Amino acid sequence: SDEILSFQPLADNNAVSANPHIPSVSASAVLGESASMPDDVPICKGHDFNTACTSDKDNIDSIMDSMLTTGFQATNLGKAVEEIKRMRAMISTP
């Protein structure tokens, strides 16, 4: 399967789904079992602001590079930054 996330309903004897105050549909959708992520998926870790950079440009570049592993929306921003860098490199090559 190409799915990263999969839906697995909770068992009827699960403490959450057995609770009459939590609708089973909600419990299954929100509190379902987790699935392992594939090995090739980057770990979400974000930027390490404790690392010192030698210049403001290095610091901004470092923050932009870390967007790839910050979260879903930031990952897409990071991909856009990589594409812009690729395009700029193409312009500077003869």
SULFEN-V356699 format. One line per field, one symbol per residue. burial: # if it has 9 or more other C-alpha atoms within 8 Angstrom, else .. A space follows every 50 residues. Layout:
BEGIN
burial=???
END
This chain:
BEGIN
burial=.........#......#....#...####..#.............##... .......##..##########..######.##............
END
